[in-house]
Amino acid sequence: MTTTGSSKSSLPPQVEDMRTRVRVGKYAPTQTTTFAYHSSFANLNYDNSFSLEDFQNNLQINVLRRDENDLVFEMIGVDAPIANAFRRIMLSEVPSMAIEKIVYITNTSIIQDEVLAHRIGLVPIRADPDFFYFARDINQNEDISAFAPPQKPKHNTHHRSNDDDDEDIQPPTPTMATYAPSLANKSTPFWQPPEELLDNEYILFELNVTCEKTLVPNPHNNNKLEYKHAKVYSGDLKWIPIGNQAEYFNGENAIRPVFDDILLAKLNPGQSIHVQCYCVKGIGRSHAKWQPVATASYRLLPEITFKGEPITDIEQAKELVQKCPMNVFDIEENPQTEFDSKVRVARPMNCTMCRECIREDDWDKRVQLSKVKDHFIFSIESVGSIPGGPAEIFRRALKIFWQKCEAHLLNIRKNPIGTRQQTSSSSTTSMQDEDNDVEMTSEQQQSKKKKDKKKKKVLQ
Protein backbone atom coordinates (compact mmCIF):
# COMPACT_ATOMS: atom_id res chain seq x y z
CA MET A 1 0.00 0.00 0.00
CA THR A 2 1.04 3.57 -0.52
CA THR A 3 3.06 5.13 2.24
CA THR A 4 4.57 8.57 2.42
CA GLY A 5 8.17 9.38 3.10
CA SER A 6 9.35 11.16 6.20
CA SER A 7 9.94 14.38 4.26
CA LYS A 8 6.30 14.64 3.20
CA SER A 9 3.45 16.02 5.26
CA SER A 10 0.36 13.87 5.67
CA LEU A 11 -2.91 14.42 3.84
CA PRO A 12 -6.36 14.55 5.45
CA PRO A 13 -7.96 11.08 5.62
CA GLN A 14 -10.57 11.88 2.96
CA VAL A 15 -7.95 13.18 0.51
CA GLU A 16 -5.58 10.30 1.23
CA ASP A 17 -8.42 7.88 0.53
CA MET A 18 -9.10 9.65 -2.77
CA ARG A 19 -5.41 9.40 -3.69
CA THR A 20 -4.88 5.74 -2.82
CA ARG A 21 -8.26 4.01 -3.30
CA VAL A 22 -10.77 3.32 -6.05
CA ARG A 23 -14.28 3.25 -4.63
CA VAL A 24 -16.64 0.69 -6.18
CA GLY A 25 -20.22 1.88 -5.80
CA LYS A 26 -23.55 0.30 -6.63
CA TYR A 27 -23.59 1.68 -10.18
CA ALA A 28 -20.03 2.70 -11.08
CA PRO A 29 -16.50 3.05 -9.69
CA THR A 30 -15.31 6.44 -8.46
CA GLN A 31 -11.97 8.01 -7.52
CA THR A 32 -10.32 6.39 -10.54
CA THR A 33 -7.88 9.24 -11.21
CA THR A 34 -4.16 8.75 -10.64
CA PHE A 35 -2.46 11.82 -9.20
CA ALA A 36 0.98 11.96 -10.83
CA TYR A 37 1.43 15.74 -10.93
CA HIS A 38 3.88 16.96 -8.29
CA SER A 39 1.65 19.89 -7.28
CA SER A 40 -1.66 18.02 -7.18
CA PHE A 41 -2.00 18.75 -3.46
CA ALA A 42 0.10 21.90 -3.20
CA ASN A 43 -2.69 23.80 -1.43
CA LEU A 44 -2.50 21.19 1.35
CA ASN A 45 1.28 21.61 1.64
CA TYR A 46 1.86 18.08 0.34
CA ASP A 47 4.70 17.33 -2.07
CA ASN A 48 3.41 14.74 -4.55
CA SER A 49 6.61 14.59 -6.61
CA PHE A 50 8.26 11.25 -7.34
CA SER A 51 10.83 10.14 -4.78
CA LEU A 52 13.25 7.37 -5.72
CA GLU A 53 13.94 6.67 -2.05
CA ASP A 54 10.24 6.22 -1.28
CA PHE A 55 9.81 4.06 -4.37
CA GLN A 56 12.63 1.75 -3.29
CA ASN A 57 11.26 1.51 0.25
CA ASN A 58 7.67 0.81 -0.82
CA LEU A 59 8.27 -1.57 -3.73
CA GLN A 60 7.46 -5.18 -2.85
CA ILE A 61 6.94 -8.40 -4.79
CA ASN A 62 5.34 -11.32 -2.95
CA VAL A 63 4.79 -14.69 -4.64
CA LEU A 64 1.36 -16.12 -3.79
CA ARG A 65 1.34 -19.25 -5.95
CA ARG A 66 3.86 -20.81 -8.29
CA ASP A 67 4.00 -24.02 -10.30
CA GLU A 68 5.35 -25.18 -13.65
CA ASN A 69 3.10 -23.05 -15.86
CA ASP A 70 1.31 -20.63 -13.48
CA LEU A 71 2.55 -17.77 -11.35
CA VAL A 72 0.51 -15.45 -9.12
CA PHE A 73 2.29 -12.67 -7.25
CA GLU A 74 1.71 -9.26 -5.71
CA MET A 75 3.44 -6.13 -6.96
CA ILE A 76 3.11 -3.31 -4.44
CA GLY A 77 4.18 0.30 -4.76
CA VAL A 78 3.93 0.94 -8.54
CA ASP A 79 1.45 2.84 -10.66
CA ALA A 80 -0.82 1.33 -13.30
CA PRO A 81 1.35 2.41 -16.30
CA ILE A 82 4.32 0.46 -14.93
CA ALA A 83 2.24 -2.63 -14.20
CA ASN A 84 0.65 -2.45 -17.64
CA ALA A 85 4.08 -2.09 -19.27
CA PHE A 86 5.19 -5.41 -17.74
CA ARG A 87 1.98 -7.07 -18.93
CA ARG A 88 2.39 -5.80 -22.50
CA ILE A 89 6.07 -6.76 -22.64
CA MET A 90 5.30 -10.32 -21.55
CA LEU A 91 2.61 -10.56 -24.22
CA SER A 92 4.37 -8.97 -27.16
CA GLU A 93 8.10 -8.49 -26.65
CA VAL A 94 9.60 -11.47 -24.81
CA PRO A 95 11.11 -13.59 -27.63
CA SER A 96 10.35 -17.25 -28.16
CA MET A 97 10.73 -19.87 -30.89
CA ALA A 98 7.93 -20.83 -33.31
CA ILE A 99 7.53 -22.47 -36.71
CA GLU A 100 7.54 -19.75 -39.37
CA LYS A 101 8.19 -21.48 -42.71
CA ILE A 102 6.98 -24.84 -44.03
CA VAL A 103 8.23 -26.58 -47.18
CA TYR A 104 5.72 -29.07 -48.58
CA ILE A 105 7.00 -32.29 -50.09
CA THR A 106 3.74 -34.26 -50.03
CA ASN A 107 0.22 -33.47 -48.87
CA THR A 108 -2.53 -35.75 -50.15
CA SER A 109 -4.83 -35.09 -47.20
CA ILE A 110 -8.13 -33.23 -47.50
CA ILE A 111 -6.82 -30.25 -45.53
CA GLN A 112 -5.42 -27.39 -47.62
CA ASP A 113 -1.72 -26.55 -47.51
CA GLU A 114 -2.23 -23.05 -46.08
CA VAL A 115 -4.64 -24.29 -43.39
CA LEU A 116 -2.28 -27.07 -42.34
CA ALA A 117 0.63 -24.62 -42.26
CA HIS A 118 -1.36 -22.30 -40.02
CA ARG A 119 -2.21 -25.12 -37.61
CA ILE A 120 1.39 -26.35 -37.46
CA GLY A 121 2.70 -22.81 -36.93
CA LEU A 122 0.61 -22.38 -33.78
CA VAL A 123 2.14 -25.43 -32.08
CA PRO A 124 4.28 -24.11 -29.16
CA ILE A 125 7.91 -25.21 -29.37
CA ARG A 126 9.98 -25.69 -26.22
CA ALA A 127 13.41 -24.15 -26.85
CA ASP A 128 15.45 -21.47 -25.11
CA PRO A 129 15.50 -18.41 -27.42
CA ASP A 130 18.69 -17.14 -25.77
CA PHE A 131 20.58 -19.70 -27.85
CA PHE A 132 19.45 -18.15 -31.13
CA TYR A 133 19.65 -15.00 -33.24
CA PHE A 134 16.72 -13.47 -35.07
CA ALA A 135 16.88 -15.06 -38.55
CA ARG A 136 18.01 -12.49 -41.09
CA ASP A 137 16.25 -13.86 -44.19
CA ILE A 138 12.85 -14.32 -42.54
CA ASN A 139 10.35 -11.49 -42.78
CA GLN A 140 8.90 -10.94 -39.31
CA ASN A 141 6.10 -8.84 -40.85
CA GLU A 142 7.00 -5.92 -38.63
CA ASP A 143 9.94 -3.63 -38.02
CA ILE A 144 11.23 -4.50 -34.55
CA SER A 145 12.53 -0.96 -34.18
CA ALA A 146 11.60 -0.52 -30.52
CA PHE A 147 12.97 -3.88 -29.47
CA ALA A 148 16.31 -4.08 -27.69
CA PRO A 149 19.01 -5.97 -29.64
CA PRO A 150 19.40 -9.65 -28.75
CA GLN A 151 22.44 -10.87 -26.93
CA LYS A 152 24.73 -13.33 -28.68
CA PRO A 153 23.54 -16.92 -28.48
CA LYS A 154 24.90 -19.07 -25.69
CA HIS A 155 26.34 -21.38 -28.32
CA ASN A 156 27.84 -19.76 -31.40
CA THR A 157 29.41 -22.49 -33.52
CA HIS A 158 28.53 -20.69 -36.77
CA HIS A 159 29.31 -16.99 -37.01
CA ARG A 160 27.38 -14.60 -39.16
CA SER A 161 30.56 -13.01 -40.45
CA ASN A 162 34.28 -13.25 -39.98
CA ASP A 163 34.21 -10.05 -37.96
CA ASP A 164 32.41 -11.85 -35.12
CA ASP A 165 35.31 -14.23 -34.47
CA ASP A 166 37.33 -11.74 -32.46
CA GLU A 167 34.40 -10.31 -30.51
CA ASP A 168 33.73 -11.34 -26.94
CA ILE A 169 30.22 -12.23 -25.87
CA GLN A 170 28.81 -9.09 -24.23
CA PRO A 171 25.46 -8.36 -22.61
CA PRO A 172 23.01 -6.46 -24.81
CA THR A 173 23.71 -2.77 -25.18
CA PRO A 174 20.51 -0.70 -25.12
CA THR A 175 20.10 1.31 -28.29
CA MET A 176 17.31 2.62 -30.47
CA ALA A 177 18.76 1.11 -33.68
CA THR A 178 17.87 -2.58 -33.85
CA TYR A 179 17.41 -5.52 -36.12
CA ALA A 180 14.74 -5.12 -38.82
CA PRO A 181 14.40 -8.18 -41.10
CA SER A 182 13.13 -7.66 -44.64
CA LEU A 183 12.60 -9.57 -47.86
CA ALA A 184 12.78 -6.48 -50.06
CA ASN A 185 15.99 -7.60 -51.77
CA LYS A 186 14.75 -11.11 -52.56
CA SER A 187 14.42 -11.86 -56.29
CA THR A 188 11.70 -14.49 -55.78
CA PRO A 189 8.41 -14.05 -53.89
CA PHE A 190 8.67 -17.60 -52.53
CA TRP A 191 10.84 -18.29 -49.52
CA GLN A 192 13.48 -20.96 -49.95
CA PRO A 193 15.60 -22.42 -47.16
CA PRO A 194 19.20 -21.18 -47.21
CA GLU A 195 21.87 -23.48 -48.56
CA GLU A 196 23.54 -23.62 -45.14
CA LEU A 197 21.29 -23.60 -42.09
CA LEU A 198 22.95 -21.97 -39.09
CA ASP A 199 22.39 -23.79 -35.83
CA ASN A 200 22.02 -20.47 -34.00
CA GLU A 201 19.24 -19.20 -36.28
CA TYR A 202 17.05 -22.16 -37.23
CA ILE A 203 15.36 -25.19 -35.72
CA LEU A 204 14.25 -27.87 -38.17
CA PHE A 205 11.28 -30.21 -37.69
CA GLU A 206 10.01 -32.86 -40.06
CA LEU A 207 6.49 -34.27 -40.28
CA ASN A 208 6.33 -37.47 -42.33
CA VAL A 209 3.26 -39.66 -41.75
CA THR A 210 1.20 -42.02 -43.91
CA CYS A 211 -2.10 -43.54 -42.86
CA GLU A 212 -2.05 -47.34 -42.95
CA LYS A 213 -4.80 -49.95 -42.67
CA THR A 214 -3.37 -51.26 -39.44
CA LEU A 215 -5.36 -50.99 -36.23
CA VAL A 216 -3.28 -49.63 -33.37
CA PRO A 217 -4.30 -48.13 -29.98
CA ASN A 218 -4.42 -44.34 -29.96
CA PRO A 219 -2.88 -43.10 -26.65
CA HIS A 220 -4.52 -39.69 -27.16
CA ASN A 221 -8.02 -41.22 -27.44
CA ASN A 222 -8.21 -43.63 -24.48
CA ASN A 223 -6.22 -46.27 -26.43
CA LYS A 224 -9.09 -46.72 -28.86
CA LEU A 225 -8.19 -48.87 -31.87
CA GLU A 226 -7.75 -46.72 -34.97
CA TYR A 227 -5.91 -46.85 -38.27
CA LYS A 228 -2.24 -46.05 -37.85
CA HIS A 229 -1.70 -42.28 -38.32
CA ALA A 230 -5.40 -41.72 -38.99
CA LYS A 231 -4.96 -38.68 -36.77
CA VAL A 232 -1.83 -36.53 -37.04
CA TYR A 233 -0.73 -34.97 -33.75
CA SER A 234 1.91 -32.43 -32.81
CA GLY A 235 3.89 -35.28 -31.28
CA ASP A 236 4.53 -36.54 -34.82
CA LEU A 237 6.80 -33.54 -35.44
CA LYS A 238 10.37 -34.86 -35.27
CA TRP A 239 13.25 -32.57 -34.44
CA ILE A 240 16.20 -32.73 -36.89
CA PRO A 241 19.31 -31.28 -35.15
CA ILE A 242 21.32 -28.76 -37.16
CA GLY A 243 25.07 -28.48 -36.66
CA ASN A 244 25.96 -28.95 -33.00
CA GLN A 245 22.44 -28.46 -31.62
CA ALA A 246 22.30 -32.05 -30.35
CA GLU A 247 25.22 -31.31 -27.99
CA TYR A 248 23.44 -28.37 -26.35
CA PHE A 249 19.85 -29.65 -26.43
CA ASN A 250 19.59 -33.17 -25.06
CA GLY A 251 17.69 -35.05 -22.38
CA GLU A 252 15.11 -32.85 -20.69
CA ASN A 253 16.40 -29.84 -22.64
CA ALA A 254 15.75 -31.47 -26.03
CA ILE A 255 13.86 -29.28 -28.48
CA ARG A 256 10.31 -30.55 -28.89
CA PRO A 257 6.66 -29.49 -29.12
CA VAL A 258 5.32 -28.50 -25.72
CA PHE A 259 2.24 -30.70 -26.15
CA ASP A 260 2.12 -34.01 -28.03
CA ASP A 261 -1.67 -34.27 -28.33
CA ILE A 262 -2.55 -31.24 -30.50
CA LEU A 263 -4.59 -32.54 -33.44
CA LEU A 264 -3.21 -31.24 -36.75
CA ALA A 265 -5.02 -33.29 -39.41
CA LYS A 266 -7.00 -36.46 -40.12
CA LEU A 267 -6.01 -38.96 -42.81
CA ASN A 268 -7.67 -41.81 -44.67
CA PRO A 269 -5.70 -44.95 -45.55
CA GLY A 270 -3.16 -44.14 -48.25
CA GLN A 271 -3.06 -40.39 -47.59
CA SER A 272 0.21 -38.88 -46.40
CA ILE A 273 1.78 -35.63 -45.22
CA HIS A 274 5.48 -34.91 -45.57
CA VAL A 275 6.66 -31.39 -44.72
CA GLN A 276 9.76 -29.66 -43.37
CA CYS A 277 9.16 -26.99 -40.71
CA TYR A 278 11.62 -24.17 -40.04
CA CYS A 279 11.43 -22.63 -36.60
CA VAL A 280 12.87 -19.16 -35.90
CA LYS A 281 13.03 -16.59 -33.13
CA GLY A 282 10.36 -13.90 -32.95
CA ILE A 283 8.18 -11.78 -30.70
CA GLY A 284 4.44 -11.71 -30.12
CA ARG A 285 4.08 -8.28 -31.67
CA SER A 286 4.73 -9.88 -35.06
CA HIS A 287 2.44 -12.88 -34.53
CA ALA A 288 0.62 -14.46 -31.59
CA LYS A 289 2.44 -17.78 -32.08
CA TRP A 290 5.55 -16.17 -30.56
CA GLN A 291 3.74 -15.17 -27.36
CA PRO A 292 5.35 -17.09 -24.47
CA VAL A 293 2.27 -16.63 -22.27
CA ALA A 294 -1.32 -17.76 -22.72
CA THR A 295 -2.51 -15.01 -20.38
CA ALA A 296 -0.77 -12.21 -18.52
CA SER A 297 -3.17 -10.10 -16.48
CA TYR A 298 -3.42 -8.14 -13.27
CA ARG A 299 -6.09 -6.76 -10.97
CA LEU A 300 -6.09 -4.31 -8.10
CA LEU A 301 -6.17 -5.63 -4.55
CA PRO A 302 -9.79 -5.77 -3.30
CA GLU A 303 -10.51 -4.11 0.04
CA ILE A 304 -13.83 -4.70 1.83
CA THR A 305 -14.76 -2.73 4.94
CA PHE A 306 -17.93 -2.06 6.92
CA LYS A 307 -19.35 1.42 7.30
CA GLY A 308 -20.24 2.30 10.86
CA GLU A 309 -20.82 -0.54 13.31
CA PRO A 310 -20.18 -4.21 12.43
CA ILE A 311 -23.11 -6.34 11.31
CA THR A 312 -24.11 -8.29 14.42
CA ASP A 313 -27.70 -9.28 13.59
CA ILE A 314 -27.61 -13.00 12.81
CA GLU A 315 -30.27 -12.80 10.07
CA GLN A 316 -28.53 -9.93 8.31
CA ALA A 317 -25.20 -11.72 8.67
CA LYS A 318 -26.55 -14.86 7.00
CA GLU A 319 -28.12 -12.78 4.24
CA LEU A 320 -24.80 -11.06 3.48
CA VAL A 321 -22.90 -14.36 3.45
CA GLN A 322 -25.43 -15.85 1.02
CA LYS A 323 -25.30 -12.81 -1.26
CA CYS A 324 -21.59 -13.23 -2.06
CA PRO A 325 -20.99 -15.84 -4.83
CA MET A 326 -17.24 -15.91 -4.11
CA ASN A 327 -17.60 -16.86 -0.43
CA VAL A 328 -15.74 -13.79 0.82
CA PHE A 329 -17.62 -13.37 4.13
CA ASP A 330 -17.84 -15.61 7.19
CA ILE A 331 -19.87 -15.41 10.38
CA GLU A 332 -17.77 -15.11 13.50
CA GLU A 333 -19.94 -16.65 16.18
CA ASN A 334 -19.75 -16.11 19.91
CA PRO A 335 -19.75 -19.48 21.72
CA GLN A 336 -21.88 -18.03 24.55
CA THR A 337 -24.73 -16.57 22.50
CA GLU A 338 -25.52 -16.41 18.81
CA PHE A 339 -26.83 -12.87 19.14
CA ASP A 340 -23.30 -11.51 19.54
CA SER A 341 -22.20 -12.99 16.20
CA LYS A 342 -20.79 -10.68 13.54
CA VAL A 343 -19.70 -10.81 9.91
CA ARG A 344 -16.01 -10.75 9.05
CA VAL A 345 -14.15 -10.53 5.75
CA ALA A 346 -12.49 -13.95 5.64
CA ARG A 347 -11.25 -14.21 2.03
CA PRO A 348 -10.84 -10.71 0.52
CA MET A 349 -8.61 -11.98 -2.32
CA ASN A 350 -11.57 -13.95 -3.69
CA CYS A 351 -13.57 -10.79 -4.31
CA THR A 352 -14.16 -10.01 -7.99
CA MET A 353 -16.05 -6.78 -7.32
CA CYS A 354 -19.26 -8.23 -8.75
CA ARG A 355 -21.17 -5.94 -6.32
CA GLU A 356 -23.80 -8.55 -5.51
CA CYS A 357 -23.35 -7.76 -1.82
CA ILE A 358 -24.36 -4.09 -2.30
CA ARG A 359 -26.76 -4.37 -5.23
CA GLU A 360 -30.03 -4.64 -3.29
CA ASP A 361 -31.69 -2.75 -0.44
CA ASP A 362 -29.37 -0.39 1.43
CA TRP A 363 -26.37 -2.67 1.66
CA ASP A 364 -24.18 -0.11 -0.13
CA LYS A 365 -24.57 2.08 2.97
CA ARG A 366 -23.18 -0.69 5.19
CA VAL A 367 -20.52 -2.37 3.01
CA GLN A 368 -17.72 -0.43 1.31
CA LEU A 369 -15.92 -1.99 -1.68
CA SER A 370 -12.56 -0.50 -2.66
CA LYS A 371 -9.42 -1.25 -4.64
CA VAL A 372 -5.90 -0.23 -3.68
CA LYS A 373 -4.42 1.78 -6.55
CA ASP A 374 -0.80 0.71 -6.16
CA HIS A 375 -1.32 -2.94 -5.17
CA PHE A 376 -1.50 -5.29 -8.18
CA ILE A 377 -2.12 -9.03 -8.26
CA PHE A 378 -0.46 -10.49 -11.36
CA SER A 379 -1.47 -13.80 -12.94
CA ILE A 380 0.86 -15.29 -15.56
CA GLU A 381 0.15 -18.51 -17.43
CA SER A 382 2.99 -19.84 -19.56
CA VAL A 383 2.47 -21.94 -22.69
CA GLY A 384 5.63 -23.86 -21.79
CA SER A 385 7.79 -22.66 -24.68
CA ILE A 386 10.46 -21.02 -22.47
CA PRO A 387 12.31 -23.23 -19.96
CA GLY A 388 11.92 -21.87 -16.45
CA GLY A 389 8.22 -21.19 -16.70
CA PRO A 390 6.40 -17.92 -15.97
CA ALA A 391 9.00 -16.76 -13.44
CA GLU A 392 11.65 -16.79 -16.18
CA ILE A 393 9.30 -14.96 -18.54
CA PHE A 394 8.75 -12.21 -15.97
CA ARG A 395 12.50 -11.96 -15.37
CA ARG A 396 13.08 -11.45 -19.10
CA ALA A 397 10.29 -8.87 -19.20
CA LEU A 398 12.08 -6.95 -16.43
CA LYS A 399 15.28 -7.05 -18.47
CA ILE A 400 13.54 -5.73 -21.59
CA PHE A 401 11.86 -3.01 -19.53
CA TRP A 402 15.28 -1.96 -18.22
CA GLN A 403 16.66 -1.89 -21.77
CA LYS A 404 13.81 0.33 -22.91
CA CYS A 405 14.44 2.76 -20.06
CA GLU A 406 18.15 2.85 -20.91
CA ALA A 407 17.35 3.43 -24.58
CA HIS A 408 15.11 6.40 -23.77
CA LEU A 409 17.72 7.79 -21.39
CA LEU A 410 20.40 7.58 -24.07
CA ASN A 411 18.09 9.25 -26.56
CA ILE A 412 17.39 12.11 -24.15
CA ARG A 413 21.10 12.60 -23.54
CA LYS A 414 21.82 12.69 -27.27
CA ASN A 415 19.04 15.20 -27.98
CA PRO A 416 18.78 17.39 -24.87
CA ILE A 417 17.31 20.37 -26.77
CA GLY A 418 15.05 18.49 -29.16
CA THR A 419 11.90 20.03 -27.75
CA ARG A 420 13.38 23.53 -28.00
CA GLN A 421 14.16 23.03 -31.68
CA GLN A 422 10.58 21.98 -32.34
CA THR A 423 9.30 25.03 -30.47
CA SER A 424 11.56 27.41 -32.38
CA SER A 425 10.59 25.88 -35.72
CA SER A 426 6.89 26.18 -34.91
CA SER A 427 7.34 29.81 -33.84
CA THR A 428 9.20 30.55 -37.09
CA THR A 429 6.32 29.05 -39.06
CA SER A 430 3.80 31.17 -37.19
CA MET A 431 5.87 34.32 -37.92
CA GLN A 432 5.92 33.45 -41.63
CA ASP A 433 2.14 33.04 -41.56
CA GLU A 434 1.81 36.49 -40.01
CA ASP A 435 3.98 38.00 -42.76
CA ASN A 436 1.80 36.34 -45.39
CA ASP A 437 -1.31 37.81 -43.72
CA VAL A 438 0.18 41.31 -43.98
CA GLU A 439 0.82 40.90 -47.72
CA MET A 440 -2.79 39.76 -48.36
CA THR A 441 -5.51 42.25 -49.21
CA SER A 442 -8.35 42.98 -46.79
CA GLU A 443 -10.80 40.85 -48.84
CA GLN A 444 -8.39 37.93 -48.84
CA GLN A 445 -7.91 38.27 -45.10
CA GLN A 446 -11.68 38.20 -44.50
CA SER A 447 -12.12 35.09 -46.64
CA LYS A 448 -9.24 33.44 -44.80
CA LYS A 449 -10.89 34.22 -41.45
CA LYS A 450 -14.16 32.65 -42.63
CA LYS A 451 -12.33 29.50 -43.69
CA ASP A 452 -10.58 29.33 -40.31
CA LYS A 453 -13.93 29.63 -38.52
CA LYS A 454 -15.37 26.78 -40.60
CA LYS A 455 -12.36 24.62 -39.75
CA LYS A 456 -12.83 25.31 -36.04
CA LYS A 457 -16.52 24.36 -36.22
CA VAL A 458 -15.67 21.11 -37.98
CA LEU A 459 -13.04 20.28 -35.37
CA GLN A 460 -15.48 21.03 -32.56
SULTAKA-V993788 format. One record per backbone hydrogen bond with DSSP energy under -1.0 kcal/mol. NH is the residue of the N-H (numbers start at 0). CO is the residue of the C=O. If there is no record, write none. Layout:
{{NH & CO} {NH & CO}}
This chain:
{{7 & 4} {15 & 11} {16 & 12} {17 & 13} {18 & 14} {19 & 15} {20 & 16} {21 & 370} {22 & 29} {23 & 368} {24 & 27} {29 & 22} {35 & 33} {39 & 36} {41 & 38} {43 & 40} {44 & 41} {45 & 40} {47 & 37} {54 & 50} {55 & 51} {56 & 52} {57 & 53} {58 & 54} {59 & 75} {61 & 73} {63 & 71} {64 & 71} {66 & 69} {70 & 379} {71 & 64} {72 & 377} {73 & 61} {74 & 375} {75 & 59} {76 & 373} {82 & 78} {83 & 79} {84 & 80} {85 & 81} {86 & 82} {87 & 83} {88 & 84} {89 & 85} {90 & 86} {91 & 87} {92 & 88} {93 & 88} {95 & 281} {97 & 279} {99 & 277} {100 & 277} {102 & 275} {104 & 273} {105 & 273} {107 & 271} {115 & 111} {116 & 112} {117 & 113} {118 & 114} {119 & 115} {120 & 116} {121 & 117} {122 & 119} {125 & 255} {126 & 384} {130 & 127} {131 & 128} {132 & 199} {144 & 142} {163 & 160} {164 & 161} {166 & 163} {185 & 182} {200 & 197} {201 & 197} {202 & 278} {204 & 276} {205 & 237} {206 & 274} {208 & 272} {210 & 270} {211 & 227} {213 & 211} {215 & 225} {217 & 223} {220 & 217} {222 & 217} {223 & 220} {225 & 215} {227 & 213} {229 & 226} {231 & 264} {233 & 261} {234 & 259} {235 & 232} {236 & 233} {237 & 205} {239 & 203} {244 & 241} {246 & 243} {248 & 244} {252 & 249} {253 & 250} {255 & 125} {257 & 123} {263 & 231} {264 & 231} {266 & 229} {269 & 210} {270 & 267} {272 & 208} {273 & 105} {274 & 206} {275 & 102} {276 & 204} {277 & 100} {278 & 202} {279 & 97} {281 & 95} {284 & 91} {285 & 282} {286 & 282} {289 & 286} {290 & 287} {293 & 380} {294 & 380} {296 & 378} {298 & 376} {300 & 374} {302 & 369} {304 & 367} {306 & 365} {316 & 312} {317 & 313} {318 & 314} {319 & 315} {320 & 316} {321 & 317} {322 & 318} {323 & 319} {329 & 343} {331 & 341} {339 & 336} {340 & 337} {341 & 331} {342 & 310} {343 & 329} {345 & 327} {345 & 343} {346 & 327} {349 & 346} {350 & 347} {362 & 359} {364 & 361} {365 & 362} {366 & 362} {367 & 304} {369 & 302} {370 & 21} {371 & 300} {372 & 19} {374 & 371} {375 & 74} {376 & 298} {377 & 72} {378 & 296} {379 & 70} {380 & 294} {381 & 68} {382 & 291} {388 & 385} {392 & 388} {393 & 389} {394 & 390} {395 & 391} {396 & 392} {397 & 393} {398 & 394} {399 & 395} {400 & 396} {401 & 397} {402 & 398} {403 & 399} {404 & 400} {405 & 401} {406 & 402} {407 & 403} {408 & 404} {409 & 405} {410 & 406} {411 & 407} {412 & 408} {413 & 409} {414 & 410} {417 & 414} {420 & 416} {421 & 417} {422 & 418} {423 & 419} {424 & 420} {425 & 421} {426 & 422} {427 & 423} {428 & 424} {429 & 425} {430 & 426} {431 & 427} {432 & 428} {433 & 429} {434 & 430} {435 & 431} {436 & 432} {437 & 433} {438 & 434} {439 & 435} {444 & 440} {445 & 441} {446 & 442} {447 & 443} {448 & 444} {449 & 445} {450 & 446} {451 & 447} {452 & 448} {453 & 449} {454 & 450} {455 & 451} {456 & 452} {457 & 453} {458 & 454} {459 & 455}}
